[in-house]
Amino acid sequence: MARLAPEWLREILRTLYQNRTVTRAEIIEATKLNPASVSHGLKALLQAGTILKVGELESNGGRRREVLNLNAEAAYFLAVDLEGTRMQFGLTNLVGDIRYRWSSDIDLSQSLPVESVLDGIQAVLKNLDAAQRSQLLAVGVSHPGFADSEGRVTAVNLNWSDFPLRAALERAFDLPVFMEDAHRTCILAERWLGAAKGSRNCMYVIVGNGVGVGVFADGRLLEGRDGIAGELGHVVLDSAATDPCRCGRTGCLEAVVSCPNIVRQYLEKIGASPERLAAYKVTEVFDRARQGDSSALAVVERVASRLGLAFSCLVNLFNPEIIVIGGDVVYGEDLILPRLRTELERRSLPRALAGVQLKVSSLGLDIGLKGAAALAFRQSLLNPVLLKKICSPMAAVRLHGGARKRKRGRRSVRGAR
Ligand SMILES: [Zn+2]
């Protein structure tokens, strides 16, 4: 293994993660590595048990080609999703399949106690057997708001301001912790496992309690100087709008199109008391619109039109191949998408819009956990200690007990691809 360049292993493992089942020739084509390097890497990974030979294909020349995939049980991650109204926790295997899960409600009216996050992780951990524990590599966290380089989270949803989440998790579980904003973990999941697989220019727009966009541009995840890139919700597209935003300003996109604001506008239109806001669900507004309720339809029109305008800015700025939309707003897909498309067509440069796919996320409610797992996998490849563990799963089992004492690299939150 010593003579293998880590970059070869990373490229091979990324290709296997994304494509699940591949031949050696497909890996060479995808990685652009030279065939000898790929053969060398595959041989080592097969011997270690990180990848498995699952069959053979007959090629035209009569030569048989091996079909390979990742050994899904070669390593495990703890995935945590703090976006939305329910916290989700999961144990995922190397390829992002969820093995155990736990979830609990977030009380949006008060500050989220860190103990409830720790308890959720413990609820998953107690299901692990000794072998799974020894191959548990890292924690991946998908969170709302944004985090600084020290892993301190600021999120209005959770009532957190510079909350030291990474330090708390590292202290409690003695594992590397990788964190990322929900809109970025979602585009990671879509690009590695979902509708945007393999795309170099794609984005995920989340429209739930908040609004954000995760962007892959020219094959790179956009993070910005301080990791704040993608805060689409606080872009003002109508300077005359007076909708109050939770950021303290008025007229932000989020103040119009986020799900609590869809409900707020509907309740205002029908003259209901604002106290009903907490109990009323966005799906009820969509149901009323489907029944022809003019107040609900007016809100839907405004939301879809504003989203279409926002999407046209994304199309013109980033020239994407695909835009995936997720979050609770997709419960109104039948109402929102056709109207959004009309506005998008009206506002975009025709050449930039031509061929752009607009899709609803197919990863469903698991997207946060899958994104957190994809983040943990991606960052583990960049961490030399964790890469070595992925590339020697059997050694990890033998070393069970000794591994916990080792100092681990913990700072590699941001990185390439
Ligand atoms: Zn705002």
Residues whose N, C-alpha, C, O or C-beta is under 5 A from the ligand:
A	BS01	ZN	G233 H234 C245 C247 C252
